[in-house]
């Protein structure tokens, strides 16, 4: 099945964001987190704990981008992107309710994660309908 240009663009954008943030967290966690006022310091265990999800984000971002080029991965990539962004956004909202408001940049990030996640859900539903129409 041919992948629509809008789905390709969404997968490339959401995958690149995830992979880029993942790479930054994995490779330069202290500098990356400092951009929102988070100080990681030199705690080796904390750095280890922070780098691990960076590696996962990098890998998932690459998988999401691959769905823009390989039609057999498009459905999987849309599911992964939907879950990835909506789970991060929902977890941030939960944290705001439980812990209080973080730096304004992180509130903005939560909003963007939810918007990207919902866009991926919409694309997933549209993709499923087009698959059903072909069957």
N, C-alpha and C positions, 0 to 999 in steps of 0.2 A: 504494500500500500504506500502511496505517495504521502510524504509528510508535508502538511501545509506550511507556508512561509511564516505564519503567525506562531505556530507551534514550534517550529525550528528556532525562531527568534526568542521565544520564551524559554526554551530549553537552553539555548546558548547563554542568554543573559543570566538566568537563575543558576545555571551550572557554573558559569564564570565567577559569579559573586561568591557562591559556596566554596569553589576551589581556591579563589583568591584569599578569602578570609581564612580558610583552612590552612593554606600555605603560610600566611602571616602568623597565625597562632602557633603553627608547628615550628617555624624557623626563627621568628623574632617575637616571641610572646611578650616579653617585657615592654618593648617599644610599642607593639600593637595595643596592648591593654592600657598603656599610659595615655593613649589618645583620648580615653574617656575617664581619665583620672584614677584608674585602678593601678595600684602599686603592688607588683608581685615580689619585689625584693629579690634576695638571693636564696630563698628557700627551695632547695633542690627537689624536695618532695612535691611542693606546690607547682613548680615548673613542670615536673613530670606529669602531674595530674592535669595541668592545663594543656600541655602539648598533645596528649592522647586524643581528645576530641578534635584537635586541629587536624590530625592525620585522618580521622574519620570524615571530617568535612571536606578535606581535599579529595579523598577517594570518591565520596558521594557526588561531589561537584563534577568530577571527571565523568562518572557514570551518567549523570544528568545530561551533560554536554554530548556524550556519545549517542544519546537518544535522538539528537537532532540530525544525525547522519545515518544511523542504522535503524530502519523502520521496525525491525524485530525488537529493538530496545525502547522504542518510543513510549509504549504503555508503561513499562517498568520505570522509565525515567520520570514520567509524569507522576506516578504514584510516589516514588522516592522524593521528588521535589515537593509535592504536596505535603507529605508527612514531615519532611525535614523543616520546611519553613513554618508550617502551622504549629508543629510541636515546639519549636523555638519561640515563636510569637506567644503561644498560649502559656508556656512556662514563664516567660517574662511578665505577662499580665498577672499570673498567679503570684509571682514574686512581688509585684507592685502592691497587690492586695495584702499579702502576708507580711512583707518586709518594709514597705514604704516605697516612695518614689526614688529611682536612681537618677543618675546624671541625665540631663535632657537629651543627650545624644542617644542614650540607650532606650529612652521612651520612643524616639523617632525610629530607631532600629526595630523595635517591637511592631510598630505600625507598618513599616515596610515589609517585615517578615510575614505579617498577616495578609497584606495586600498581594505579595508575590505568591504565597501559599494558596490564596483564594483564586488567583489567576490560573494557577496550575490545576486546581480542582475543576474550574470551568473548562479548561482545555482538555482535561481528562474526560469529562462528561461528553464534550463535543466529539472527542476522538472515539469514544465508545459508541456513540450514535452512528458515526460514519462507518465504523467497523460492522455494526449490526446491519446497516443498510446494504453493505456489500455481501453479507452472508445469505 
